[in-house]
Amino acid sequence: MQELDDYINKVKHLPPAPKVLPELLALLRRENVDSSKVVTLMSYDPALTADVLKSCNSAFYSPANPIVNLQDAVQWLGFKEMYRIAAAVSGAKALGPAQSGYGINTGELWHHSVATAVASQIIAQKLGEDESVAFTAGLLHDIGKIILSEALEKIYMKLLEETERNQQSLLDTEKKLLGVQHAEIGGRLLARWKFPANLVSAVWFHHSPKAAQPNHRLASMVYLGNLVAHFMGHSYGHSALALRGRVDALETLNLNADQLPHFMIEAHERMAEVESMFKMAAA
Amino acid sequence: MPSPSLTGFEQRVVVGIAEMAVSNNQNVVFATYSLGSCLGVSIYDPVAHVGGLLHIMLPDSTIDTAKAAAKPAMFVDTGVSMLFRSAYQLGADKHRVIISVAGGAQIMDNSGFFNIGKRNYEALAQLFQKHGLRISAQQTGGLVNRTMYLKIATGEVRLKTSGQQEEVTLCKSSTTT
């Protein structure tokens, strides 16, 4: 733990913490959500509020009358949908910039993250699990890459060699070259940002979901959501698919591999909507 | 649907996931981004100067026939059939078309449970074999994400791999037989 904290502490540019998300998530868990609390909480972040309103008024939703405040937005979309928009746009701030240590261009990590969020949510929905937590864990699963990118940039060629020639997963290469890997760094960062323990654990173990017990179900959803995103090409950087197959993720959720193509079809539909909502670039 | 955008004299047309486009317009360059486990299939008739590009997601349309009817380009069987029929309508000839294939990437997995890229490729290869068609150039499998371009004026097929800046030529068209 200390090693991870030391690593996070020495990074020059920490991504901005999506401060309101953990609190919104906590509100979502209650049976009857008081929308005025949601509105108050979100209005502490004016930039986020503006971005959410912009998305609510996008061509995708095309409300009859322009939505000018959060209260209207909650009524128009429902709290859960508005939460997902808030999560996605606040994620964009942290995940948007290029991560050259991974060969990832501007916007690409966010695109991958949103695709993973959408796929994780689809899987949670199929299993009757908490969709908002799955969506958020999917969205933030690679947040640790932002911390490691800087260090990897300096040893880029070595990184490529290790991964490609030795047929090593990107995660193993990170661990070997830096002593830490992006999943555990991401998990630790989210814990420091006060995200709930199950979400922290799912991000921490999104490449080895079995180890996330007792949160292995959520970790498995994120693991599979990440795979679906990679399969569909919402996947960027060098050796983009250098990750290990974990059959236990299917076993944990009592799913079979034949269901993956169906998740891909559904994710394809949802991504088309999301891309139009956020006007994401095609590439 | 593909959306055209002008870049100089070249008109770049983006072929999205589960989409297909054909053209005989010599200014058109088709682009399909970020294939992942999906397959990009390009065909080109160097005599008729007709070409088409397809972005396939899954091997077999029978898993969702309603989807296959709405989006034939999503699947190997229905997508390839649509690609060839559309190119024939513009004057392409089966015996002249040059076929290039890219994509079908895989994660590191020996279990076979997650081999969608491989299954896509096998379904495609089988279909081509059944119809006596041969792939002229291909770059498939591996851990990388590829983007594919087809230039209608020349039939040249280029590839860009994620994490790398430069494009490479996969097929020069008329020089390949």
HADDOCK unambig.tbl for C-alpha pairs under 7 A between the chains (distance, minus, plus):
assign (segid A and resid 103 and name CA) (segid B and resid 163 and name CA) 4.32 0.50 0.50
assign (segid A and resid 104 and name CA) (segid B and resid 163 and name CA) 6.40 0.50 0.50
assign (segid A and resid 230 and name CA) (segid B and resid 36 and name CA) 6.09 0.50 0.50
assign (segid A and resid 231 and name CA) (segid B and resid 36 and name CA) 5.07 0.50 0.50
assign (segid A and resid 231 and name CA) (segid B and resid 37 and name CA) 4.61 0.50 0.50
assign (segid A and resid 231 and name CA) (segid B and resid 38 and name CA) 6.89 0.50 0.50
assign (segid A and resid 232 and name CA) (segid B and resid 35 and name CA) 6.83 0.50 0.50
assign (segid A and resid 232 and name CA) (segid B and resid 36 and name CA) 5.53 0.50 0.50
assign (segid A and resid 232 and name CA) (segid B and resid 37 and name CA) 6.25 0.50 0.50
assign (segid A and resid 232 and name CA) (segid B and resid 38 and name CA) 6.41 0.50 0.50
assign (segid A and resid 233 and name CA) (segid B and resid 34 and name CA) 4.80 0.50 0.50
assign (segid A and resid 233 and name CA) (segid B and resid 35 and name CA) 4.86 0.50 0.50
assign (segid A and resid 233 and name CA) (segid B and resid 36 and name CA) 3.78 0.50 0.50
assign (segid A and resid 233 and name CA) (segid B and resid 37 and name CA) 6.73 0.50 0.50
assign (segid A and resid 233 and name CA) (segid B and resid 145 and name CA) 6.59 0.50 0.50
assign (segid A and resid 234 and name CA) (segid B and resid 34 and name CA) 6.85 0.50 0.50
assign (segid A and resid 235 and name CA) (segid B and resid 36 and name CA) 6.91 0.50 0.50
assign (segid A and resid 235 and name CA) (segid B and resid 145 and name CA) 6.92 0.50 0.50
assign (segid A and resid 236 and name CA) (segid B and resid 145 and name CA) 6.86 0.50 0.50
assign (segid A and resid 236 and name CA) (segid B and resid 162 and name CA) 5.85 0.50 0.50
assign (segid A and resid 237 and name CA) (segid B and resid 162 and name CA) 5.11 0.50 0.50
assign (segid A and resid 237 and name CA) (segid B and resid 163 and name CA) 4.15 0.50 0.50
assign (segid A and resid 238 and name CA) (segid B and resid 144 and name CA) 6.73 0.50 0.50
assign (segid A and resid 238 and name CA) (segid B and resid 162 and name CA) 5.55 0.50 0.50
assign (segid A and resid 238 and name CA) (segid B and resid 163 and name CA) 4.00 0.50 0.50
assign (segid A and resid 238 and name CA) (segid B and resid 164 and name CA) 7.00 0.50 0.50
assign (segid A and resid 239 and name CA) (segid B and resid 143 and name CA) 5.25 0.50 0.50
assign (segid A and resid 239 and name CA) (segid B and resid 144 and name CA) 5.08 0.50 0.50
assign (segid A and resid 240 and name CA) (segid B and resid 143 and name CA) 6.17 0.50 0.50
assign (segid A and resid 240 and name CA) (segid B and resid 144 and name CA) 5.46 0.50 0.50
assign (segid A and resid 240 and name CA) (segid B and resid 145 and name CA) 6.35 0.50 0.50
assign (segid A and resid 241 and name CA) (segid B and resid 106 and name CA) 6.54 0.50 0.50
assign (segid A and resid 241 and name CA) (segid B and resid 107 and name CA) 5.00 0.50 0.50
assign (segid A and resid 241 and name CA) (segid B and resid 143 and name CA) 4.61 0.50 0.50
assign (segid A and resid 241 and name CA) (segid B and resid 144 and name CA) 6.07 0.50 0.50
assign (segid A and resid 242 and name CA) (segid B and resid 107 and name CA) 5.76 0.50 0.50
assign (segid A and resid 242 and name CA) (segid B and resid 108 and name CA) 6.18 0.50 0.50
assign (segid A and resid 242 and name CA) (segid B and resid 143 and name CA) 5.59 0.50 0.50
assign (segid A and resid 243 and name CA) (segid B and resid 107 and name CA) 5.63 0.50 0.50
assign (segid A and resid 243 and name CA) (segid B and resid 108 and name CA) 5.66 0.50 0.50
assign (segid A and resid 244 and name CA) (segid B and resid 107 and name CA) 6.32 0.50 0.50
assign (segid A and resid 244 and name CA) (segid B and resid 108 and name CA) 4.71 0.50 0.50
assign (segid A and resid 244 and name CA) (segid B and resid 109 and name CA) 5.82 0.50 0.50
assign (segid A and resid 245 and name CA) (segid B and resid 107 and name CA) 6.71 0.50 0.50
assign (segid A and resid 245 and name CA) (segid B and resid 108 and name CA) 5.89 0.50 0.50
assign (segid A and resid 245 and name CA) (segid B and resid 109 and name CA) 4.55 0.50 0.50
assign (segid A and resid 245 and name CA) (segid B and resid 114 and name CA) 6.80 0.50 0.50
assign (segid A and resid 257 and name CA) (segid B and resid 113 and name CA) 5.63 0.50 0.50
assign (segid A and resid 257 and name CA) (segid B and resid 114 and name CA) 6.99 0.50 0.50
assign (segid A and resid 283 and name CA) (segid B and resid 33 and name CA) 5.58 0.50 0.50
assign (segid A and resid 283 and name CA) (segid B and resid 34 and name CA) 6.79 0.50 0.50
